Amino acid sequence: MIETTTLPAPSGAHQRLARQMIERRRLRARFFDSQFFGEQGWDLLLLLFAHQSQPISVDEAGEALQSGASTVMVMARLLASHGLVTLEDSLGRWDEIPIRLSAEGGRKVADYLDQVDHAGLLG
């Protein structure tokens, strides 16, 4: 089911924070095997938040997060079951299914990033 509620536009600062968090994880992955860290769902939420203006396909998300498309799909389905993302219909292959942040997911990520920013936790 596609959600019709529009998301509030994230602030540029919040989008920067989301991108910084993703970049820090990528940097960490250059030094440590990704099997040591299990944060694929969070990474997907951050990616979708940083790109709210358009949905991202399962395959695109996998490339951006340096993760397999099947892992992204598992995380997307889990997040969708909790109302944090929506999976849109696709007539193509399963890895072309668009994923979009839900209004609730967007609000929760924005609230979290606001707290992180106000607490100065990212420097």
Backbone atoms as SQL, in Angstrom:
CREATE TABLE atoms (id INTEGER PRIMARY KEY, chain TEXT, resi INTEGER, resn TEXT, atom TEXT, x REAL, y REAL, z REAL);
INSERT INTO atoms VALUES
  (1, 'A', 1, 'MET', 'N', 0.838, -1.182, 0.000),
  (2, 'A', 1, 'MET', 'CA', 0.000, 0.000, 0.000),
  (3, 'A', 1, 'MET', 'C', 0.882, 1.245, 0.000),
  (4, 'A', 2, 'ILE', 'N', 0.686, 2.109, -0.954),
  (5, 'A', 2, 'ILE', 'CA', 1.486, 3.319, -1.057),
  (6, 'A', 2, 'ILE', 'C', 0.876, 4.395, -0.184),
  (7, 'A', 3, 'GLU', 'N', 1.723, 4.994, 0.620),
  (8, 'A', 3, 'GLU', 'CA', 1.276, 6.030, 1.540),
  (9, 'A', 3, 'GLU', 'C', 1.133, 7.353, 0.806),
  (10, 'A', 4, 'THR', 'N', 0.035, 8.029, 0.993),
  (11, 'A', 4, 'THR', 'CA', -0.210, 9.277, 0.286),
  (12, 'A', 4, 'THR', 'C', 0.193, 10.500, 1.094),
  (13, 'A', 5, 'THR', 'N', 0.469, 10.332, 2.374),
  (14, 'A', 5, 'THR', 'CA', 0.890, 11.448, 3.208),
  (15, 'A', 5, 'THR', 'C', 2.257, 11.917, 2.749),
  (16, 'A', 6, 'THR', 'N', 2.400, 13.200, 2.553),
  (17, 'A', 6, 'THR', 'CA', 3.698, 13.716, 2.132),
  (18, 'A', 6, 'THR', 'C', 4.571, 13.942, 3.347),
  (19, 'A', 7, 'LEU', 'N', 5.845, 13.732, 3.147),
  (20, 'A', 7, 'LEU', 'CA', 6.806, 13.927, 4.221),
  (21, 'A', 7, 'LEU', 'C', 7.181, 15.392, 4.307),
  (22, 'A', 8, 'PRO', 'N', 7.419, 15.872, 5.522),
  (23, 'A', 8, 'PRO', 'CA', 7.955, 17.220, 5.620),
  (24, 'A', 8, 'PRO', 'C', 9.369, 17.216, 5.048),
  (25, 'A', 9, 'ALA', 'N', 9.740, 18.281, 4.394),
  (26, 'A', 9, 'ALA', 'CA', 11.082, 18.349, 3.820),
  (27, 'A', 9, 'ALA', 'C', 12.112, 18.327, 4.938),
  (28, 'A', 10, 'PRO', 'N', 13.094, 17.431, 4.851),
  (29, 'A', 10, 'PRO', 'CA', 14.117, 17.409, 5.896),
  (30, 'A', 10, 'PRO', 'C', 14.998, 18.642, 5.768),
  (31, 'A', 11, 'SER', 'N', 15.512, 19.077, 6.877),
  (32, 'A', 11, 'SER', 'CA', 16.416, 20.218, 6.826),
  (33, 'A', 11, 'SER', 'C', 17.716, 19.769, 6.174),
  (34, 'A', 12, 'GLY', 'N', 18.402, 20.700, 5.575),
  (35, 'A', 12, 'GLY', 'CA', 19.700, 20.396, 4.976),
  (36, 'A', 12, 'GLY', 'C', 20.663, 19.835, 6.005),
  (37, 'A', 13, 'ALA', 'N', 20.570, 20.339, 7.233),
  (38, 'A', 13, 'ALA', 'CA', 21.455, 19.845, 8.294),
  (39, 'A', 13, 'ALA', 'C', 21.166, 18.385, 8.605),
  (40, 'A', 14, 'HIS', 'N', 19.881, 18.021, 8.632),
  (41, 'A', 14, 'HIS', 'CA', 19.523, 16.629, 8.907),
  (42, 'A', 14, 'HIS', 'C', 19.977, 15.715, 7.776),
  (43, 'A', 15, 'GLN', 'N', 19.826, 16.154, 6.555),
  (44, 'A', 15, 'GLN', 'CA', 20.283, 15.336, 5.434),
  (45, 'A', 15, 'GLN', 'C', 21.799, 15.171, 5.473),
  (46, 'A', 16, 'ARG', 'N', 22.513, 16.233, 5.824),
  (47, 'A', 16, 'ARG', 'CA', 23.975, 16.149, 5.963),
  (48, 'A', 16, 'ARG', 'C', 24.359, 15.152, 7.047),
  (49, 'A', 17, 'LEU', 'N', 23.663, 15.201, 8.183),
  (50, 'A', 17, 'LEU', 'CA', 23.947, 14.256, 9.262),
  (51, 'A', 17, 'LEU', 'C', 23.733, 12.822, 8.802),
  (52, 'A', 18, 'ALA', 'N', 22.644, 12.582, 8.094),
  (53, 'A', 18, 'ALA', 'CA', 22.358, 11.232, 7.599),
  (54, 'A', 18, 'ALA', 'C', 23.465, 10.772, 6.656),
  (55, 'A', 19, 'ARG', 'N', 23.873, 11.645, 5.748),
  (56, 'A', 19, 'ARG', 'CA', 24.946, 11.284, 4.806),
  (57, 'A', 19, 'ARG', 'C', 26.274, 11.052, 5.536),
  (58, 'A', 20, 'GLN', 'N', 26.570, 11.880, 6.538),
  (59, 'A', 20, 'GLN', 'CA', 27.800, 11.697, 7.317),
  (60, 'A', 20, 'GLN', 'C', 27.810, 10.351, 8.027),
  (61, 'A', 21, 'MET', 'N', 26.665, 9.970, 8.565),
  (62, 'A', 21, 'MET', 'CA', 26.584, 8.686, 9.268),
  (63, 'A', 21, 'MET', 'C', 26.821, 7.532, 8.297),
  (64, 'A', 22, 'ILE', 'N', 26.272, 7.634, 7.097),
  (65, 'A', 22, 'ILE', 'CA', 26.496, 6.597, 6.089),
  (66, 'A', 22, 'ILE', 'C', 27.973, 6.563, 5.691),
  (67, 'A', 23, 'GLU', 'N', 28.561, 7.723, 5.467),
  (68, 'A', 23, 'GLU', 'CA', 29.982, 7.773, 5.078),
  (69, 'A', 23, 'GLU', 'C', 30.886, 7.205, 6.172),
  (70, 'A', 24, 'ARG', 'N', 30.566, 7.461, 7.414),
  (71, 'A', 24, 'ARG', 'CA', 31.368, 6.898, 8.508),
  (72, 'A', 24, 'ARG', 'C', 31.286, 5.381, 8.519),
  (73, 'A', 25, 'ARG', 'N', 30.108, 4.845, 8.219),
  (74, 'A', 25, 'ARG', 'CA', 29.966, 3.384, 8.148),
  (75, 'A', 25, 'ARG', 'C', 30.771, 2.825, 6.974),
  (76, 'A', 26, 'ARG', 'N', 30.752, 3.519, 5.849),
  (77, 'A', 26, 'ARG', 'CA', 31.538, 3.076, 4.694),
  (78, 'A', 26, 'ARG', 'C', 33.027, 3.078, 5.022),
  (79, 'A', 27, 'LEU', 'N', 33.464, 4.113, 5.701),
  (80, 'A', 27, 'LEU', 'CA', 34.860, 4.180, 6.100),
  (81, 'A', 27, 'LEU', 'C', 35.204, 3.024, 7.023),
  (82, 'A', 28, 'ARG', 'N', 34.341, 2.754, 7.967),
  (83, 'A', 28, 'ARG', 'CA', 34.559, 1.642, 8.895),
  (84, 'A', 28, 'ARG', 'C', 34.663, 0.328, 8.132),
  (85, 'A', 29, 'ALA', 'N', 33.844, 0.174, 7.092),
  (86, 'A', 29, 'ALA', 'CA', 33.847, -1.060, 6.302),
  (87, 'A', 29, 'ALA', 'C', 35.153, -1.262, 5.548),
  (88, 'A', 30, 'ARG', 'N', 35.904, -0.207, 5.333),
  (89, 'A', 30, 'ARG', 'CA', 37.218, -0.354, 4.679),
  (90, 'A', 30, 'ARG', 'C', 38.224, -1.009, 5.613),
  (91, 'A', 31, 'PHE', 'N', 37.979, -0.961, 6.902),
  (92, 'A', 31, 'PHE', 'CA', 38.917, -1.496, 7.885),
  (93, 'A', 31, 'PHE', 'C', 38.454, -2.786, 8.542),
  (94, 'A', 32, 'PHE', 'N', 37.142, -2.989, 8.599),
  (95, 'A', 32, 'PHE', 'CA', 36.578, -4.138, 9.295),
  (96, 'A', 32, 'PHE', 'C', 35.587, -4.866, 8.400),
  (97, 'A', 33, 'ASP', 'N', 35.528, -6.165, 8.527),
  (98, 'A', 33, 'ASP', 'CA', 34.569, -6.964, 7.784),
  (99, 'A', 33, 'ASP', 'C', 33.164, -6.591, 8.229),
  (100, 'A', 34, 'SER', 'N', 32.266, -6.425, 7.264),
  (101, 'A', 34, 'SER', 'CA', 30.905, -5.987, 7.586),
  (102, 'A', 34, 'SER', 'C', 30.141, -6.997, 8.432),
  (103, 'A', 35, 'GLN', 'N', 30.591, -8.242, 8.477),
  (104, 'A', 35, 'GLN', 'CA', 29.888, -9.240, 9.297),
  (105, 'A', 35, 'GLN', 'C', 29.963, -8.914, 10.784),
  (106, 'A', 36, 'PHE', 'N', 30.859, -8.008, 11.178),
  (107, 'A', 36, 'PHE', 'CA', 30.982, -7.628, 12.574),
  (108, 'A', 36, 'PHE', 'C', 29.891, -6.655, 13.015),
  (109, 'A', 37, 'PHE', 'N', 29.208, -6.052, 12.057),
  (110, 'A', 37, 'PHE', 'CA', 28.239, -5.008, 12.374),
  (111, 'A', 37, 'PHE', 'C', 26.905, -5.330, 11.720),
  (112, 'A', 38, 'GLY', 'N', 25.836, -5.271, 12.448),
  (113, 'A', 38, 'GLY', 'CA', 24.530, -5.617, 11.930),
  (114, 'A', 38, 'GLY', 'C', 23.575, -4.437, 11.911),
  (115, 'A', 39, 'GLU', 'N', 23.854, -3.435, 11.123),
  (116, 'A', 39, 'GLU', 'CA', 23.027, -2.232, 11.132),
  (117, 'A', 39, 'GLU', 'C', 22.437, -1.926, 9.762),
  (118, 'A', 40, 'GLN', 'N', 22.145, -2.956, 8.971),
  (119, 'A', 40, 'GLN', 'CA', 21.644, -2.734, 7.623),
  (120, 'A', 40, 'GLN', 'C', 20.310, -1.991, 7.616),
  (121, 'A', 41, 'GLY', 'N', 19.433, -2.291, 8.544),
  (122, 'A', 41, 'GLY', 'CA', 18.143, -1.605, 8.602),
  (123, 'A', 41, 'GLY', 'C', 18.305, -0.118, 8.872),
  (124, 'A', 42, 'TRP', 'N', 19.168, 0.213, 9.794),
  (125, 'A', 42, 'TRP', 'CA', 19.417, 1.623, 10.116),
  (126, 'A', 42, 'TRP', 'C', 20.054, 2.333, 8.934),
  (127, 'A', 43, 'ASP', 'N', 21.015, 1.671, 8.301),
  (128, 'A', 43, 'ASP', 'CA', 21.654, 2.269, 7.135),
  (129, 'A', 43, 'ASP', 'C', 20.635, 2.540, 6.035),
  (130, 'A', 44, 'LEU', 'N', 19.702, 1.626, 5.834),
  (131, 'A', 44, 'LEU', 'CA', 18.664, 1.817, 4.822),
  (132, 'A', 44, 'LEU', 'C', 17.775, 3.009, 5.180),
  (133, 'A', 45, 'LEU', 'N', 17.400, 3.143, 6.437),
  (134, 'A', 45, 'LEU', 'CA', 16.605, 4.299, 6.859),
  (135, 'A', 45, 'LEU', 'C', 17.350, 5.607, 6.598),
  (136, 'A', 46, 'LEU', 'N', 18.635, 5.642, 6.927),
  (137, 'A', 46, 'LEU', 'CA', 19.426, 6.854, 6.699),
  (138, 'A', 46, 'LEU', 'C', 19.513, 7.181, 5.209),
  (139, 'A', 47, 'LEU', 'N', 19.742, 6.162, 4.399),
  (140, 'A', 47, 'LEU', 'CA', 19.836, 6.371, 2.956),
  (141, 'A', 47, 'LEU', 'C', 18.530, 6.931, 2.408),
  (142, 'A', 48, 'LEU', 'N', 17.426, 6.336, 2.791),
  (143, 'A', 48, 'LEU', 'CA', 16.123, 6.808, 2.316),
  (144, 'A', 48, 'LEU', 'C', 15.833, 8.220, 2.812),
  (145, 'A', 49, 'PHE', 'N', 16.232, 8.521, 4.032),
  (146, 'A', 49, 'PHE', 'CA', 16.029, 9.863, 4.577),
  (147, 'A', 49, 'PHE', 'C', 16.838, 10.884, 3.783),
  (148, 'A', 50, 'ALA', 'N', 18.071, 10.541, 3.463),
  (149, 'A', 50, 'ALA', 'CA', 18.935, 11.465, 2.733),
  (150, 'A', 50, 'ALA', 'C', 18.442, 11.704, 1.306),
  (151, 'A', 51, 'HIS', 'N', 17.640, 10.792, 0.784),
  (152, 'A', 51, 'HIS', 'CA', 17.134, 10.900, -0.588),
  (153, 'A', 51, 'HIS', 'C', 15.612, 10.872, -0.617),
  (154, 'A', 52, 'GLN', 'N', 14.968, 11.603, 0.257),
  (155, 'A', 52, 'GLN', 'CA', 13.510, 11.554, 0.373),
  (156, 'A', 52, 'GLN', 'C', 12.773, 11.982, -0.874),
  (157, 'A', 53, 'SER', 'N', 13.391, 12.733, -1.723),
  (158, 'A', 53, 'SER', 'CA', 12.675, 13.259, -2.874),
  (159, 'A', 53, 'SER', 'C', 12.317, 12.188, -3.899),
  (160, 'A', 54, 'GLN', 'N', 12.948, 11.033, -3.806),
  (161, 'A', 54, 'GLN', 'CA', 12.661, 9.974, -4.772),
  (162, 'A', 54, 'GLN', 'C', 12.828, 8.607, -4.127),
  (163, 'A', 55, 'PRO', 'N', 12.056, 7.625, -4.599),
  (164, 'A', 55, 'PRO', 'CA', 12.250, 6.265, -4.082),
  (165, 'A', 55, 'PRO', 'C', 13.571, 5.702, -4.607),
  (166, 'A', 56, 'ILE', 'N', 14.088, 4.712, -3.933),
  (167, 'A', 56, 'ILE', 'CA', 15.339, 4.056, -4.322),
  (168, 'A', 56, 'ILE', 'C', 15.034, 2.587, -4.515),
  (169, 'A', 57, 'SER', 'N', 15.501, 2.011, -5.606),
  (170, 'A', 57, 'SER', 'CA', 15.244, 0.593, -5.848),
  (171, 'A', 57, 'SER', 'C', 16.072, -0.260, -4.890),
  (172, 'A', 58, 'VAL', 'N', 15.639, -1.480, -4.714),
  (173, 'A', 58, 'VAL', 'CA', 16.370, -2.428, -3.865),
  (174, 'A', 58, 'VAL', 'C', 17.817, -2.535, -4.333),
  (175, 'A', 59, 'ASP', 'N', 18.009, -2.665, -5.634),
  (176, 'A', 59, 'ASP', 'CA', 19.352, -2.796, -6.198),
  (177, 'A', 59, 'ASP', 'C', 20.201, -1.540, -5.960),
  (178, 'A', 60, 'GLU', 'N', 19.612, -0.363, -6.171),
  (179, 'A', 60, 'GLU', 'CA', 20.328, 0.896, -5.941),
  (180, 'A', 60, 'GLU', 'C', 20.730, 1.030, -4.472),
  (181, 'A', 61, 'ALA', 'N', 19.830, 0.659, -3.583),
  (182, 'A', 61, 'ALA', 'CA', 20.132, 0.726, -2.151),
  (183, 'A', 61, 'ALA', 'C', 21.278, -0.224, -1.809),
  (184, 'A', 62, 'GLY', 'N', 21.253, -1.418, -2.397),
  (185, 'A', 62, 'GLY', 'CA', 22.334, -2.369, -2.162),
  (186, 'A', 62, 'GLY', 'C', 23.680, -1.824, -2.594),
  (187, 'A', 63, 'GLU', 'N', 23.711, -1.191, -3.763),
  (188, 'A', 63, 'GLU', 'CA', 24.962, -0.593, -4.244),
  (189, 'A', 63, 'GLU', 'C', 25.412, 0.538, -3.332),
  (190, 'A', 64, 'ALA', 'N', 24.489, 1.416, -2.965),
  (191, 'A', 64, 'ALA', 'CA', 24.835, 2.564, -2.128),
  (192, 'A', 64, 'ALA', 'C', 25.330, 2.143, -0.750),
  (193, 'A', 65, 'LEU', 'N', 24.759, 1.062, -0.227),
  (194, 'A', 65, 'LEU', 'CA', 25.107, 0.614, 1.122),
  (195, 'A', 65, 'LEU', 'C', 26.160, -0.489, 1.120),
  (196, 'A', 66, 'GLN', 'N', 26.614, -0.853, -0.074),
  (197, 'A', 66, 'GLN', 'CA', 27.602, -1.925, -0.217),
  (198, 'A', 66, 'GLN', 'C', 27.101, -3.196, 0.458),
  (199, 'A', 67, 'SER', 'N', 25.883, -3.547, 0.105),
  (200, 'A', 67, 'SER', 'CA', 25.217, -4.707, 0.672),
  (201, 'A', 67, 'SER', 'C', 24.503, -5.441, -0.454),
  (202, 'A', 68, 'GLY', 'N', 24.219, -6.692, -0.261),
  (203, 'A', 68, 'GLY', 'CA', 23.510, -7.458, -1.269),
  (204, 'A', 68, 'GLY', 'C', 22.053, -7.035, -1.380),
  (205, 'A', 69, 'ALA', 'N', 21.515, -7.142, -2.578),
  (206, 'A', 69, 'ALA', 'CA', 20.116, -6.766, -2.805),
  (207, 'A', 69, 'ALA', 'C', 19.178, -7.617, -1.962),
  (208, 'A', 70, 'SER', 'N', 19.515, -8.890, -1.772),
  (209, 'A', 70, 'SER', 'CA', 18.637, -9.746, -0.962),
  (210, 'A', 70, 'SER', 'C', 18.611, -9.280, 0.493),
  (211, 'A', 71, 'THR', 'N', 19.735, -8.827, 1.015),
  (212, 'A', 71, 'THR', 'CA', 19.790, -8.296, 2.382),
  (213, 'A', 71, 'THR', 'C', 18.948, -7.027, 2.484),
  (214, 'A', 72, 'VAL', 'N', 19.066, -6.155, 1.494),
  (215, 'A', 72, 'VAL', 'CA', 18.277, -4.925, 1.477),
  (216, 'A', 72, 'VAL', 'C', 16.785, -5.261, 1.451),
  (217, 'A', 73, 'MET', 'N', 16.407, -6.252, 0.646),
  (218, 'A', 73, 'MET', 'CA', 14.992, -6.615, 0.546),
  (219, 'A', 73, 'MET', 'C', 14.465, -7.146, 1.874),
  (220, 'A', 74, 'VAL', 'N', 15.257, -7.966, 2.557),
  (221, 'A', 74, 'VAL', 'CA', 14.850, -8.479, 3.867),
  (222, 'A', 74, 'VAL', 'C', 14.652, -7.314, 4.837),
  (223, 'A', 75, 'MET', 'N', 15.593, -6.378, 4.859),
  (224, 'A', 75, 'MET', 'CA', 15.487, -5.230, 5.761),
  (225, 'A', 75, 'MET', 'C', 14.305, -4.348, 5.376),
  (226, 'A', 76, 'ALA', 'N', 14.101, -4.140, 4.071),
  (227, 'A', 76, 'ALA', 'CA', 12.989, -3.302, 3.623),
  (228, 'A', 76, 'ALA', 'C', 11.654, -3.910, 4.037),
  (229, 'A', 77, 'ARG', 'N', 11.521, -5.215, 3.905),
  (230, 'A', 77, 'ARG', 'CA', 10.268, -5.866, 4.313),
  (231, 'A', 77, 'ARG', 'C', 10.055, -5.754, 5.815),
  (232, 'A', 78, 'LEU', 'N', 11.115, -5.914, 6.576),
  (233, 'A', 78, 'LEU', 'CA', 11.007, -5.780, 8.035),
  (234, 'A', 78, 'LEU', 'C', 10.603, -4.353, 8.410),
  (235, 'A', 79, 'LEU', 'N', 11.268, -3.375, 7.825),
  (236, 'A', 79, 'LEU', 'CA', 10.945, -1.980, 8.115),
  (237, 'A', 79, 'LEU', 'C', 9.522, -1.640, 7.662),
  (238, 'A', 80, 'ALA', 'N', 9.105, -2.195, 6.525),
  (239, 'A', 80, 'ALA', 'CA', 7.742, -1.965, 6.038),
  (240, 'A', 80, 'ALA', 'C', 6.705, -2.568, 6.987),
  (241, 'A', 81, 'SER', 'N', 7.031, -3.708, 7.579),
  (242, 'A', 81, 'SER', 'CA', 6.087, -4.340, 8.508),
  (243, 'A', 81, 'SER', 'C', 5.885, -3.505, 9.767),
  (244, 'A', 82, 'HIS', 'N', 6.810, -2.583, 10.025),
  (245, 'A', 82, 'HIS', 'CA', 6.697, -1.693, 11.182),
  (246, 'A', 82, 'HIS', 'C', 6.288, -0.274, 10.771),
  (247, 'A', 83, 'GLY', 'N', 5.930, -0.101, 9.492),
  (248, 'A', 83, 'GLY', 'CA', 5.435, 1.180, 9.025),
  (249, 'A', 83, 'GLY', 'C', 6.488, 2.245, 8.794),
  (250, 'A', 84, 'LEU', 'N', 7.761, 1.859, 8.722),
  (251, 'A', 84, 'LEU', 'CA', 8.826, 2.846, 8.570),
  (252, 'A', 84, 'LEU', 'C', 9.174, 3.132, 7.110),
  (253, 'A', 85, 'VAL', 'N', 8.918, 2.183, 6.223),
  (254, 'A', 85, 'VAL', 'CA', 9.133, 2.369, 4.792),
  (255, 'A', 85, 'VAL', 'C', 7.948, 1.777, 4.041),
  (256, 'A', 86, 'THR', 'N', 7.838, 2.124, 2.771),
  (257, 'A', 86, 'THR', 'CA', 6.847, 1.495, 1.906),
  (258, 'A', 86, 'THR', 'C', 7.569, 0.864, 0.724),
  (259, 'A', 87, 'LEU', 'N', 7.056, -0.264, 0.287),
  (260, 'A', 87, 'LEU', 'CA', 7.550, -0.928, -0.910),
  (261, 'A', 87, 'LEU', 'C', 6.513, -0.688, -1.991),
  (262, 'A', 88, 'GLU', 'N', 6.927, -0.101, -3.083),
  (263, 'A', 88, 'GLU', 'CA', 6.002, 0.232, -4.146),
  (264, 'A', 88, 'GLU', 'C', 5.896, -0.923, -5.136),
  (265, 'A', 89, 'ASP', 'N', 4.844, -0.924, -5.901),
  (266, 'A', 89, 'ASP', 'CA', 4.668, -1.956, -6.917),
  (267, 'A', 89, 'ASP', 'C', 5.699, -1.798, -8.022),
  (268, 'A', 90, 'SER', 'N', 6.136, -2.930, -8.555),
  (269, 'A', 90, 'SER', 'CA', 7.078, -2.932, -9.666),
  (270, 'A', 90, 'SER', 'C', 6.694, -4.049, -10.614),
  (271, 'A', 91, 'LEU', 'N', 6.685, -3.749, -11.886),
  (272, 'A', 91, 'LEU', 'CA', 6.388, -4.763, -12.888),
  (273, 'A', 91, 'LEU', 'C', 7.654, -5.516, -13.307),
  (274, 'A', 92, 'GLY', 'N', 8.778, -5.042, -12.855),
  (275, 'A', 92, 'GLY', 'CA', 10.051, -5.650, -13.220),
  (276, 'A', 92, 'GLY', 'C', 10.485, -6.706, -12.228),
  (277, 'A', 93, 'ARG', 'N', 11.756, -6.869, -12.109),
  (278, 'A', 93, 'ARG', 'CA', 12.341, -7.848, -11.195),
  (279, 'A', 93, 'ARG', 'C', 12.200, -7.362, -9.751),
  (280, 'A', 94, 'TRP', 'N', 12.358, -8.305, -8.807),
  (281, 'A', 94, 'TRP', 'CA', 12.196, -7.967, -7.392),
  (282, 'A', 94, 'TRP', 'C', 13.233, -6.956, -6.937),
  (283, 'A', 95, 'ASP', 'N', 14.445, -6.967, -7.530),
  (284, 'A', 95, 'ASP', 'CA', 15.473, -6.028, -7.087),
  (285, 'A', 95, 'ASP', 'C', 15.268, -4.621, -7.655),
  (286, 'A', 96, 'GLU', 'N', 14.223, -4.456, -8.478),
  (287, 'A', 96, 'GLU', 'CA', 13.878, -3.137, -8.998),
  (288, 'A', 96, 'GLU', 'C', 12.742, -2.490, -8.205),
  (289, 'A', 97, 'ILE', 'N', 12.251, -3.170, -7.183),
  (290, 'A', 97, 'ILE', 'CA', 11.152, -2.636, -6.375),
  (291, 'A', 97, 'ILE', 'C', 11.600, -1.344, -5.689),
  (292, 'A', 98, 'PRO', 'N', 10.846, -0.269, -5.887),
  (293, 'A', 98, 'PRO', 'CA', 11.195, 0.997, -5.232),
  (294, 'A', 98, 'PRO', 'C', 10.852, 0.966, -3.742),
  (295, 'A', 99, 'ILE', 'N', 11.735, 1.521, -2.950),
  (296, 'A', 99, 'ILE', 'CA', 11.547, 1.653, -1.497),
  (297, 'A', 99, 'ILE', 'C', 11.455, 3.141, -1.201),
  (298, 'A', 100, 'ARG', 'N', 10.523, 3.501, -0.359),
  (299, 'A', 100, 'ARG', 'CA', 10.355, 4.907, 0.020),
  (300, 'A', 100, 'ARG', 'C', 10.180, 4.990, 1.531),
  (301, 'A', 101, 'LEU', 'N', 10.731, 6.017, 2.128),
  (302, 'A', 101, 'LEU', 'CA', 10.545, 6.269, 3.554),
  (303, 'A', 101, 'LEU', 'C', 9.097, 6.676, 3.797),
  (304, 'A', 102, 'SER', 'N', 8.461, 6.096, 4.803),
  (305, 'A', 102, 'SER', 'CA', 7.091, 6.492, 5.149),
  (306, 'A', 102, 'SER', 'C', 7.125, 7.800, 5.935),
  (307, 'A', 103, 'ALA', 'N', 5.982, 8.419, 6.087),
  (308, 'A', 103, 'ALA', 'CA', 5.898, 9.650, 6.881),
  (309, 'A', 103, 'ALA', 'C', 6.356, 9.380, 8.314),
  (310, 'A', 104, 'GLU', 'N', 5.897, 8.265, 8.883),
  (311, 'A', 104, 'GLU', 'CA', 6.302, 7.918, 10.252),
  (312, 'A', 104, 'GLU', 'C', 7.807, 7.678, 10.336),
  (313, 'A', 105, 'GLY', 'N', 8.351, 6.945, 9.373),
  (314, 'A', 105, 'GLY', 'CA', 9.787, 6.691, 9.350),
  (315, 'A', 105, 'GLY', 'C', 10.572, 7.980, 9.219),
  (316, 'A', 106, 'GLY', 'N', 10.111, 8.873, 8.351),
  (317, 'A', 106, 'GLY', 'CA', 10.783, 10.159, 8.173),
  (318, 'A', 106, 'GLY', 'C', 10.766, 10.996, 9.429),
  (319, 'A', 107, 'ARG', 'N', 9.613, 11.009, 10.115),
  (320, 'A', 107, 'ARG', 'CA', 9.518, 11.777, 11.371),
  (321, 'A', 107, 'ARG', 'C', 10.459, 11.206, 12.432),
  (322, 'A', 108, 'LYS', 'N', 10.496, 9.886, 12.538),
  (323, 'A', 108, 'LYS', 'CA', 11.344, 9.272, 13.564),
  (324, 'A', 108, 'LYS', 'C', 12.825, 9.516, 13.298),
  (325, 'A', 109, 'VAL', 'N', 13.245, 9.377, 12.045),
  (326, 'A', 109, 'VAL', 'CA', 14.653, 9.634, 11.718),
  (327, 'A', 109, 'VAL', 'C', 14.981, 11.108, 11.961),
  (328, 'A', 110, 'ALA', 'N', 14.087, 12.009, 11.541),
  (329, 'A', 110, 'ALA', 'CA', 14.320, 13.444, 11.755),
  (330, 'A', 110, 'ALA', 'C', 14.415, 13.775, 13.239),
  (331, 'A', 111, 'ASP', 'N', 13.531, 13.201, 14.052),
  (332, 'A', 111, 'ASP', 'CA', 13.586, 13.433, 15.500),
  (333, 'A', 111, 'ASP', 'C', 14.894, 12.930, 16.090),
  (334, 'A', 112, 'TYR', 'N', 15.328, 11.748, 15.653),
  (335, 'A', 112, 'TYR', 'CA', 16.593, 11.192, 16.138),
  (336, 'A', 112, 'TYR', 'C', 17.755, 12.104, 15.742),
  (337, 'A', 113, 'LEU', 'N', 17.811, 12.500, 14.466),
  (338, 'A', 113, 'LEU', 'CA', 18.911, 13.348, 14.010),
  (339, 'A', 113, 'LEU', 'C', 18.890, 14.698, 14.698),
  (340, 'A', 114, 'ASP', 'N', 17.708, 15.207, 14.998),
  (341, 'A', 114, 'ASP', 'CA', 17.592, 16.461, 15.732),
  (342, 'A', 114, 'ASP', 'C', 18.222, 16.325, 17.108),
  (343, 'A', 115, 'GLN', 'N', 17.936, 15.215, 17.784),
  (344, 'A', 115, 'GLN', 'CA', 18.522, 14.977, 19.111),
  (345, 'A', 115, 'GLN', 'C', 20.036, 14.826, 19.028),
  (346, 'A', 116, 'VAL', 'N', 20.512, 14.089, 18.025),
  (347, 'A', 116, 'VAL', 'CA', 21.957, 13.905, 17.833),
  (348, 'A', 116, 'VAL', 'C', 22.625, 15.264, 17.593),
  (349, 'A', 117, 'ASP', 'N', 22.001, 16.068, 16.732),
  (350, 'A', 117, 'ASP', 'CA', 22.549, 17.384, 16.414),
  (351, 'A', 117, 'ASP', 'C', 22.578, 18.284, 17.646),
  (352, 'A', 118, 'HIS', 'N', 21.472, 18.323, 18.392),
  (353, 'A', 118, 'HIS', 'CA', 21.418, 19.187, 19.573),
  (354, 'A', 118, 'HIS', 'C', 22.376, 18.729, 20.674),
  (355, 'A', 119, 'ALA', 'N', 22.605, 17.442, 20.763),
  (356, 'A', 119, 'ALA', 'CA', 23.525, 16.931, 21.776),
  (357, 'A', 119, 'ALA', 'C', 24.982, 17.038, 21.333),
  (358, 'A', 120, 'GLY', 'N', 25.204, 17.393, 20.074),
  (359, 'A', 120, 'GLY', 'CA', 26.570, 17.524, 19.562),
  (360, 'A', 120, 'GLY', 'C', 27.300, 16.195, 19.465),
  (361, 'A', 121, 'LEU', 'N', 26.579, 15.144, 19.232),
  (362, 'A', 121, 'LEU', 'CA', 27.182, 13.809, 19.242),
  (363, 'A', 121, 'LEU', 'C', 27.992, 13.478, 17.995),
  (364, 'A', 122, 'LEU', 'N', 27.858, 14.257, 16.942),
  (365, 'A', 122, 'LEU', 'CA', 28.650, 14.006, 15.736),
  (366, 'A', 122, 'LEU', 'C', 29.759, 15.019, 15.545),
  (367, 'A', 123, 'GLY', 'N', 29.961, 15.857, 16.521),
  (368, 'A', 123, 'GLY', 'CA', 31.056, 16.804, 16.463),
  (369, 'A', 123, 'GLY', 'C', 30.722, 17.970, 15.702);
